[in-house]
Amino acid sequence: MNSNFFARLFIPREKKFYDLFEQDTINVCAIADSLMLLVNEADEEKRKEIKNKMHDVEHANDQLTHIVMEELSRNFITPFDREDIHSLISSLDDVTDFIYVSAKSMLLYKIDPTQDIAIQSLADLIRQATKELDLAIKGLRDFKGVKQSLQAVVQVNSIENQADDILYTGIEHLFEHEQNAIEIIKKRDLYYQLETVTDKCEDVCDIIENILIKYS
């Protein structure tokens, strides 16, 4: 039995939640970065490889969610309300899930994202939003970074508004320039999926904001 095992025994159990949340946002940022790589990759086979790696990250985040739920069942002392912990980890998991679903749809619909400005713009906004989520979560630790968390929340709200604008601009462009009705349906659906990711990021921020109001 190594020394790390004994070291972990002396970590305050409530502190483990912060570590788990921060690992979660590392994964969220990683899958968003992969999405950005995917939408800039012209080769379909390489896009499939990226999507498969995204699945590994999504699966890892599912496992993290289960670990948090197990910790909730074991621990009486938590850094904030148990309901808030449950809501926060579930919402973070939604972000990862919806990013992965968007990537799957891109491959399923055989859409070349390198030829679509709306897809690339939405993917970039998703990447920006996940970086802000990472900052917001880190600011929660012991409530020592409240200002950082609140600034990140504001940024995510702004990013979500930008995504709304790109969604409707992209759909407008589709109806004006795309003649194939099936292509319109596929791309419109993908635009909505990508924009929904920014909605999910905003959901996480709403929970963080509520936690900060309660405890800071």
SULLIN-V418892 format. One record per pair of residues at least 24 apart in sequence whose C-alpha atoms are under 10 Angstrom apart, sorted by the first residue. I is the first residue (numbers start at 1). J is the second residue. If there is no record, write none. Layout:
i:I j:J
i:I j:J
This chain:
i:12 j:77
i:12 j:78
i:13 j:71
i:13 j:74
i:13 j:75
i:13 j:76
i:13 j:77
i:13 j:78
i:13 j:79
i:14 j:71
i:14 j:72
i:14 j:75
i:14 j:76
i:14 j:77
i:14 j:78
i:14 j:79
i:14 j:80
i:15 j:77
i:15 j:78
i:15 j:79
i:15 j:141
i:15 j:142
i:16 j:68
i:16 j:71
i:16 j:78
i:16 j:79
i:17 j:67
i:17 j:68
i:17 j:71
i:17 j:72
i:17 j:78
i:17 j:79
i:17 j:80
i:17 j:85
i:17 j:89
i:17 j:141
i:18 j:78
i:18 j:79
i:18 j:137
i:18 j:138
i:18 j:139
i:18 j:140
i:18 j:141
i:18 j:142
i:19 j:138
i:19 j:141
i:20 j:61
i:20 j:64
i:20 j:65
i:20 j:67
i:20 j:68
i:20 j:89
i:21 j:64
i:21 j:65
i:21 j:68
i:21 j:85
i:21 j:88
i:21 j:89
i:21 j:92
i:21 j:134
i:21 j:137
i:21 j:138
i:21 j:140
i:21 j:141
i:22 j:133
i:22 j:134
i:22 j:135
i:22 j:136
i:22 j:137
i:22 j:138
i:22 j:140
i:22 j:141
i:23 j:61
i:23 j:64
i:23 j:134
i:23 j:137
i:24 j:57
i:24 j:60
i:24 j:61
i:24 j:62
i:24 j:63
i:24 j:64
i:24 j:65
i:24 j:89
i:24 j:92
i:24 j:93
i:24 j:96
i:24 j:134
i:24 j:137
i:25 j:61
i:25 j:89
i:25 j:92
i:25 j:93
i:25 j:95
i:25 j:96
i:25 j:130
i:25 j:131
i:25 j:132
i:25 j:133
i:25 j:134
i:25 j:135
i:25 j:136
i:25 j:137
i:25 j:138
i:26 j:57
i:26 j:61
i:26 j:130
i:26 j:131
i:26 j:133
i:26 j:134
i:27 j:54
i:27 j:57
i:27 j:58
i:27 j:60
i:27 j:61
i:27 j:64
i:27 j:92
i:27 j:93
i:27 j:96
i:27 j:130
i:27 j:134
i:28 j:57
i:28 j:58
i:28 j:61
i:28 j:92
i:28 j:93
i:28 j:94
i:28 j:95
i:28 j:96
i:28 j:97
i:28 j:99
i:28 j:127
i:28 j:130
i:28 j:131
i:28 j:133
i:28 j:134
i:29 j:96
i:29 j:126
i:29 j:127
i:29 j:128
i:29 j:129
i:29 j:130
i:29 j:131
i:29 j:132
i:29 j:133
i:29 j:134
i:30 j:54
i:30 j:57
i:30 j:58
i:30 j:96
i:30 j:127
i:30 j:130
i:30 j:131
i:31 j:55
i:31 j:56
i:31 j:57
i:31 j:58
i:31 j:95
i:31 j:96
i:31 j:97
i:31 j:99
i:31 j:100
i:31 j:103
i:31 j:127
i:31 j:130
i:32 j:95
i:32 j:96
i:32 j:99
i:32 j:100
i:32 j:123
i:32 j:124
i:32 j:125
i:32 j:126
i:32 j:127
i:32 j:128
i:32 j:129
i:32 j:130
i:32 j:131
i:33 j:123
i:33 j:124
i:33 j:126
i:33 j:127
i:33 j:128
i:33 j:130
i:33 j:131
i:34 j:99
i:34 j:100
i:34 j:103
i:34 j:123
i:34 j:127
i:35 j:99
i:35 j:100
i:35 j:102
i:35 j:103
i:35 j:120
i:35 j:123
i:35 j:124
i:35 j:126
i:35 j:127
i:36 j:103
i:36 j:119
i:36 j:120
i:36 j:121
i:36 j:122
i:36 j:123
i:36 j:124
i:36 j:125
i:36 j:126
i:36 j:127
i:37 j:120
i:37 j:123
i:38 j:103
i:38 j:106
i:38 j:107
i:38 j:112
i:38 j:113
i:38 j:114
i:38 j:120
i:38 j:123
i:39 j:103
i:39 j:106
i:39 j:111
i:39 j:112
i:39 j:113
i:39 j:114
i:39 j:115
i:39 j:116
i:39 j:117
i:39 j:119
i:39 j:120
i:39 j:121
i:39 j:122
i:39 j:123
i:39 j:124
i:40 j:112
i:40 j:113
i:40 j:114
i:40 j:115
i:40 j:116
i:40 j:119
i:40 j:120
i:40 j:123
i:41 j:112
i:41 j:113
i:41 j:114
i:42 j:112
i:42 j:113
i:42 j:114
i:42 j:115
i:43 j:112
i:43 j:114
i:44 j:107
i:44 j:110
i:44 j:111
i:44 j:112
i:44 j:113
i:45 j:107
i:47 j:103
i:47 j:104
i:47 j:106
i:47 j:107
i:47 j:112
i:47 j:113
i:48 j:103
i:48 j:104
i:48 j:106
i:48 j:107
i:50 j:103
i:51 j:100
i:51 j:101
i:51 j:102
i:51 j:103
i:51 j:104
i:51 j:106
i:51 j:107
i:52 j:100
i:52 j:103
i:52 j:104
i:53 j:100
i:54 j:96
i:54 j:97
i:54 j:99
i:54 j:100
i:54 j:101
i:54 j:103
i:54 j:104
i:55 j:96
i:55 j:97
i:55 j:99
i:55 j:100
i:55 j:101
i:55 j:103
i:55 j:104
i:56 j:100
i:57 j:96
i:57 j:97
i:57 j:100
i:58 j:93
i:58 j:94
i:58 j:95
i:58 j:96
i:58 j:97
i:58 j:98
i:58 j:99
i:58 j:100
i:58 j:101
i:59 j:93
i:59 j:96
i:59 j:97
i:61 j:89
i:61 j:92
i:61 j:93
i:61 j:94
i:61 j:96
i:61 j:97
i:62 j:89
i:62 j:90
i:62 j:93
i:62 j:94
i:62 j:96
i:62 j:97
i:63 j:93
i:64 j:89
i:64 j:93
i:65 j:89
i:65 j:90
i:65 j:92
i:65 j:93
i:66 j:90
i:79 j:140
i:79 j:141
i:79 j:142
i:79 j:143
i:79 j:215
i:80 j:142
i:80 j:211
i:80 j:212
i:80 j:214
i:80 j:215
i:81 j:211
i:81 j:214
i:81 j:215
i:84 j:207
i:84 j:208
i:84 j:210
i:84 j:211
i:85 j:207
i:85 j:208
i:85 j:211
i:87 j:203
i:87 j:204
i:87 j:207
i:87 j:208
i:88 j:137
i:88 j:203
i:88 j:204
i:88 j:205
i:88 j:206
i:88 j:207
i:88 j:208
i:88 j:211
i:89 j:204
i:90 j:204
i:91 j:200
i:91 j:201
i:91 j:202
i:91 j:203
i:91 j:204
i:91 j:205
i:91 j:207
i:92 j:130
i:92 j:133
i:92 j:200
i:92 j:201
i:92 j:203
i:92 j:204
i:92 j:205
i:93 j:200
i:93 j:204
i:94 j:197
i:94 j:200
i:94 j:201
i:94 j:203
i:94 j:204
i:95 j:126
i:95 j:130
i:95 j:196
i:95 j:197
i:95 j:198
i:95 j:199
i:95 j:200
i:95 j:201
i:95 j:202
i:95 j:203
i:95 j:204
i:96 j:130
i:96 j:197
i:96 j:200
i:96 j:201
i:97 j:197
i:97 j:200
i:98 j:193
i:98 j:194
i:98 j:195
i:98 j:196
i:98 j:197
i:98 j:198
i:98 j:200
i:99 j:123
i:99 j:126
i:99 j:193
i:99 j:194
i:99 j:195
i:99 j:196
i:99 j:197
i:99 j:198
i:99 j:200
i:100 j:194
i:100 j:197
i:101 j:190
i:101 j:193
i:101 j:194
i:101 j:197
i:102 j:189
i:102 j:190
i:102 j:191
i:102 j:192
i:102 j:193
i:102 j:194
i:102 j:195
i:102 j:196
i:102 j:197
i:103 j:190
i:103 j:193
i:103 j:194
i:104 j:190
i:105 j:186
i:105 j:187
i:105 j:189
i:105 j:190
i:105 j:193
i:106 j:186
i:106 j:187
i:106 j:189
i:106 j:190
i:108 j:186
i:109 j:182
i:109 j:183
i:109 j:185
i:109 j:186
i:109 j:187
i:109 j:189
i:109 j:190
i:110 j:183
i:110 j:186
i:111 j:183
i:111 j:186
i:111 j:187
i:111 j:190
i:113 j:187
i:116 j:170
i:116 j:187
i:117 j:166
i:117 j:170
i:118 j:163
i:118 j:166
i:118 j:167
i:118 j:168
i:118 j:169
i:118 j:170
i:118 j:171
i:118 j:173
i:118 j:187
i:118 j:191
i:118 j:194
i:119 j:166
i:119 j:167
i:119 j:170
i:119 j:187
i:119 j:190
i:119 j:191
i:119 j:194
i:119 j:195
i:120 j:194
i:121 j:162
i:121 j:163
i:121 j:166
i:121 j:167
i:121 j:170
i:121 j:194
i:122 j:159
i:122 j:160
i:122 j:162
i:122 j:163
i:122 j:164
i:122 j:166
i:122 j:167
i:122 j:170
i:122 j:191
i:122 j:192
i:122 j:193
i:122 j:194
i:122 j:195
i:122 j:197
i:122 j:198
i:123 j:163
i:123 j:191
i:123 j:194
i:123 j:195
i:123 j:197
i:123 j:198
i:124 j:163
i:125 j:156
i:125 j:159
i:125 j:160
i:125 j:162
i:125 j:163
i:125 j:166
i:125 j:194
i:125 j:195
i:125 j:197
i:125 j:198
i:126 j:156
i:126 j:159
i:126 j:160
i:126 j:163
i:126 j:194
i:126 j:195
i:126 j:196
i:126 j:197
i:126 j:198
i:126 j:199
i:126 j:201
i:127 j:198
i:128 j:155
i:128 j:156
i:128 j:159
i:128 j:198
i:129 j:153
i:129 j:155
i:129 j:156
i:129 j:157
i:129 j:158
i:129 j:159
i:129 j:160
i:129 j:197
i:129 j:198
i:129 j:201
i:129 j:202
i:130 j:156
i:130 j:197
i:130 j:198
i:130 j:201
i:131 j:156
i:132 j:156
i:132 j:159
i:132 j:201
i:132 j:205
i:133 j:201
i:133 j:202
i:133 j:204
i:133 j:205
i:133 j:208
i:136 j:204
i:136 j:205
i:136 j:208
i:136 j:209
i:137 j:204
i:137 j:205
i:137 j:208
i:139 j:208
i:139 j:212
i:140 j:208
i:140 j:209
i:140 j:211
i:140 j:212
i:140 j:215
i:140 j:216
i:142 j:215
i:142 j:216
i:143 j:211
i:143 j:212
i:143 j:215
i:143 j:216
i:144 j:216
i:145 j:216
i:146 j:208
i:146 j:209
i:146 j:212
i:146 j:213
i:146 j:215
i:146 j:216
i:147 j:212
i:149 j:205
i:149 j:208
i:149 j:209
i:149 j:212
i:150 j:205
i:150 j:208
i:150 j:209
i:150 j:212
i:152 j:205
i:153 j:201
i:153 j:202
i:153 j:204
i:153 j:205
i:153 j:206
i:153 j:208
i:153 j:209
i:154 j:202
i:154 j:205
i:154 j:209
i:155 j:202
i:155 j:205
i:156 j:198
i:156 j:199
i:156 j:201
i:156 j:202
i:156 j:203
i:156 j:204
i:156 j:205
i:157 j:198
i:157 j:199
i:157 j:201
i:157 j:202
i:157 j:203
i:157 j:205
i:157 j:206
i:158 j:202
i:159 j:198
i:159 j:199
i:159 j:201
i:159 j:202
i:160 j:195
i:160 j:196
i:160 j:197
i:160 j:198
i:160 j:199
i:160 j:200
i:160 j:201
i:160 j:202
i:161 j:195
i:161 j:198
i:161 j:199
i:162 j:195
i:162 j:198
i:163 j:191
i:163 j:192
i:163 j:194
i:163 j:195
i:163 j:196
i:163 j:197
i:163 j:198
i:163 j:199
i:164 j:191
i:164 j:192
i:164 j:195
i:164 j:196
i:164 j:198
i:164 j:199
i:165 j:195
i:166 j:191
i:166 j:195
i:167 j:191
i:167 j:192
i:167 j:193
i:167 j:194
i:167 j:195
i:167 j:196
i:168 j:192
